[in-house]
Amino acid sequence: MIKKQSCILCRAESSFFAIYRNIEYYRCINCLSVFMAPDFHPFPEREKERYESHNNDINDPGYREFVRPLVNEVRDKFPATSRGLDFGSGTGPVAASILREQGYQVELYDPFFSNDRQKLETTYDYVICCEVIEHFHDPASEFRLLRSLINPKGGLICMTQLYREDNDFKKWRYKDDETHVFFYHPKSLEWIKSEYSFSSLEVKGRVLNLFL
């Protein structure tokens, strides 16, 4: 039986969108996000198992090239003397590794693999989320936390794949990862910018920048 759902980002009313592999997805009528119904979210143990199966070798040339756009955004906007945080760094923090190779100071935080809560008790010039925000079970709370970690004039740089109207959801491979539970629309990002008092938003393909 299809249930009514509120958007887990902006809390507005959402409408049923699709069923795929017996998983229900909804779409927010306000911010246009598409999300997996919370009843179908994977348990933490399954999430961790899935992340451990990823081939996140920090020396893999293909993986390093994949994260290059995010790394370049950090390099273009912040000097090496700035302090950053790789939030959701995972088993292979390749973006942080590349930046460290280039003289940047980047701390790591991940709830499964680098769960040092002290890293969340200070602030940073920039925070990076490399293929992370689509995993947020409670994106409203997570973005509130991310905003609190950023210094004045700092920024949040994320890599994800946005959902747009011209995507064929049934054929869209990005949703096939069972740990991808939330898909952002450009309007979702505008809502985040306004709700969390970012001064600017810039989207460059898979990379999005939110600055104070």
C-alpha positions as CSV (number, residue, x, y, z in Angstrom):
1,M,0.0,0.0,0.0
2,I,1.4,3.4,-1.0
3,K,1.8,5.7,1.9
4,K,1.8,9.5,2.1
5,Q,5.3,10.9,2.5
6,S,6.8,14.2,3.5
7,C,10.0,15.4,1.8
8,I,12.9,14.4,4.0
9,L,14.7,17.6,3.0
10,C,12.2,20.5,3.0
11,R,9.3,18.6,4.8
12,A,6.8,19.6,2.1
13,E,4.1,17.3,0.7
14,S,5.4,14.7,-1.7
15,S,3.7,12.5,-4.3
16,F,4.3,8.9,-5.3
17,F,6.9,8.8,-8.1
18,A,8.0,5.2,-8.9
19,I,8.5,1.7,-7.7
20,Y,11.8,0.1,-8.7
21,R,13.0,-3.3,-7.4
22,N,10.0,-3.2,-5.0
23,I,11.3,0.1,-3.5
24,E,9.0,3.1,-3.4
25,Y,10.3,6.5,-4.5
26,Y,8.5,9.9,-4.0
27,R,9.0,13.3,-5.4
28,C,8.6,16.6,-3.5
29,I,6.1,19.0,-4.9
30,N,8.2,21.9,-3.5
31,C,11.9,21.3,-4.0
32,L,11.4,18.6,-6.7
33,S,13.8,16.1,-5.0
34,V,13.3,12.4,-5.6
35,F,13.8,10.2,-2.6
36,M,13.5,6.6,-1.5
37,A,10.7,6.2,1.1
38,P,12.4,5.9,4.5
39,D,10.8,2.5,5.2
40,F,13.1,1.2,2.5
41,H,16.4,2.8,3.6
42,P,19.2,0.2,4.1
43,F,20.2,-0.6,7.6
44,P,23.7,0.7,8.8
45,E,25.2,-2.8,8.6
46,R,24.1,-3.1,5.0
47,E,25.4,0.3,4.2
48,K,28.8,-0.4,5.6
49,E,29.0,-3.7,3.8
50,R,28.2,-1.9,0.5
51,Y,30.7,0.8,1.1
52,E,33.4,-1.7,1.9
53,S,32.7,-3.4,-1.5
54,H,33.6,-0.2,-3.4
55,N,36.9,-0.1,-5.1
56,N,38.1,3.2,-3.7
57,D,41.8,2.8,-4.2
58,I,43.4,6.2,-3.7
59,N,46.1,5.3,-6.3
60,D,43.6,4.1,-9.0
61,P,44.1,6.5,-12.0
62,G,40.4,6.2,-13.0
63,Y,39.2,7.1,-9.6
64,R,41.6,10.0,-9.3
65,E,40.4,11.3,-12.6
66,F,36.8,10.9,-11.5
67,V,37.2,13.2,-8.5
68,R,39.4,15.7,-10.4
69,P,36.6,18.2,-11.0
70,L,36.0,18.5,-7.2
71,V,39.7,18.8,-6.4
72,N,40.0,21.5,-9.0
73,E,37.2,23.5,-7.5
74,V,39.0,23.5,-4.1
75,R,42.3,24.5,-5.7
76,D,40.6,27.3,-7.7
77,K,38.9,28.8,-4.7
78,F,41.1,28.1,-1.7
79,P,44.8,28.4,-1.0
80,A,46.8,25.5,0.3
81,T,47.0,27.3,3.7
82,S,43.3,26.9,4.2
83,R,41.8,24.1,6.3
84,G,39.4,21.6,4.9
85,L,37.3,18.6,5.9
86,D,36.4,15.6,3.8
87,F,33.0,14.7,5.2
88,G,32.0,11.2,4.4
89,S,35.6,10.3,3.4
90,G,34.8,6.6,3.1
91,T,37.3,3.7,2.7
92,G,39.4,5.5,0.2
93,P,39.5,9.3,0.6
94,V,41.0,10.0,-2.8
95,A,40.0,13.7,-3.1
96,A,41.6,14.4,0.3
97,S,44.7,12.4,-0.7
98,I,45.2,14.4,-3.9
99,L,44.8,17.7,-2.1
100,R,47.2,16.6,0.6
101,E,49.7,15.7,-2.1
102,Q,49.4,19.3,-3.2
103,G,50.1,20.7,0.2
104,Y,46.5,21.1,1.5
105,Q,45.5,20.3,5.1
106,V,42.4,18.2,4.9
107,E,40.9,16.3,7.9
108,L,38.7,13.2,7.5
109,Y,35.3,12.4,8.9
110,D,33.1,9.4,8.1
111,P,30.5,7.8,10.4
112,F,31.6,4.3,9.5
113,F,35.4,4.5,8.7
114,S,36.7,7.7,10.4
115,N,34.2,8.4,13.2
116,D,36.1,11.0,15.2
117,R,33.4,13.3,16.5
118,Q,36.0,15.8,17.5
119,K,36.4,16.7,13.8
120,L,32.8,18.0,14.0
121,E,33.5,20.3,16.9
122,T,35.6,22.8,15.0
123,T,35.1,24.8,11.8
124,Y,36.8,24.7,8.4
125,D,37.4,27.0,5.4
126,Y,35.8,24.4,3.2
127,V,34.1,21.1,3.4
128,I,34.0,18.5,0.6
129,C,31.5,15.8,0.1
130,C,32.5,13.5,-2.7
131,E,29.6,11.3,-3.7
132,V,28.2,11.6,-0.2
133,I,25.0,13.7,-0.1
134,E,22.9,11.2,-2.1
135,H,23.4,8.8,0.9
136,F,21.9,11.2,3.5
137,H,18.9,9.6,5.2
138,D,18.1,12.9,6.9
139,P,19.5,15.6,4.5
140,A,17.9,18.4,6.4
141,S,19.9,17.6,9.5
142,E,23.0,16.8,7.6
143,F,23.1,20.1,5.7
144,R,22.4,21.9,9.0
145,L,25.5,20.2,10.4
146,L,27.6,20.9,7.3
147,R,26.6,24.6,7.4
148,S,27.7,24.8,11.1
149,L,31.2,23.5,10.1
150,I,32.1,26.2,7.7
151,N,33.9,29.4,8.5
152,P,32.7,32.8,7.3
153,K,33.5,33.2,3.6
154,G,34.0,29.5,3.4
155,G,32.3,26.9,1.2
156,L,30.8,23.5,0.8
157,I,31.8,21.7,-2.4
158,C,29.9,18.5,-3.3
159,M,29.9,16.0,-6.1
160,T,26.7,14.2,-6.9
161,Q,24.5,13.5,-9.9
162,L,21.4,15.7,-10.1
163,Y,18.0,14.5,-11.1
164,R,16.3,16.5,-13.9
165,E,13.1,16.1,-15.8
166,D,14.8,14.7,-18.8
167,N,16.2,11.8,-16.8
168,D,14.4,8.5,-17.5
169,F,14.3,7.3,-13.8
170,K,13.8,3.6,-14.7
171,K,16.9,3.7,-16.8
172,W,18.9,6.1,-14.6
173,R,21.8,4.0,-13.3
174,Y,22.5,6.4,-10.4
175,K,19.5,5.2,-8.5
176,D,20.6,1.5,-8.8
177,D,22.9,1.7,-5.8
178,E,20.7,0.8,-2.9
179,T,22.6,3.3,-0.6
180,H,21.6,6.2,-2.9
181,V,18.5,7.3,-1.2
182,F,18.1,11.0,-2.1
183,F,18.4,12.7,-5.5
184,Y,18.7,16.5,-5.7
185,H,17.0,18.6,-8.3
186,P,18.5,22.1,-9.2
187,K,15.5,23.5,-7.3
188,S,16.5,21.4,-4.2
189,L,19.8,23.2,-4.2
190,E,18.2,26.6,-4.3
191,W,16.1,25.6,-1.3
192,I,19.3,24.5,0.5
193,K,21.0,27.8,-0.4
194,S,18.1,29.8,1.1
195,E,17.3,27.6,4.1
196,Y,20.9,27.4,5.4
197,S,21.8,31.0,4.5
198,F,24.4,30.4,1.8
199,S,25.1,33.5,-0.2
200,S,25.8,31.8,-3.6
201,L,25.2,28.6,-5.5
202,E,27.1,27.4,-8.5
203,V,26.5,24.1,-10.3
204,K,29.2,22.7,-12.7
205,G,28.1,19.4,-14.0
206,R,28.4,16.9,-11.1
207,V,30.0,19.5,-8.8
208,L,28.1,22.0,-6.8
209,N,29.5,24.9,-4.8
210,L,27.7,26.6,-1.9
211,F,29.4,29.6,-0.4
212,L,28.8,31.8,2.6
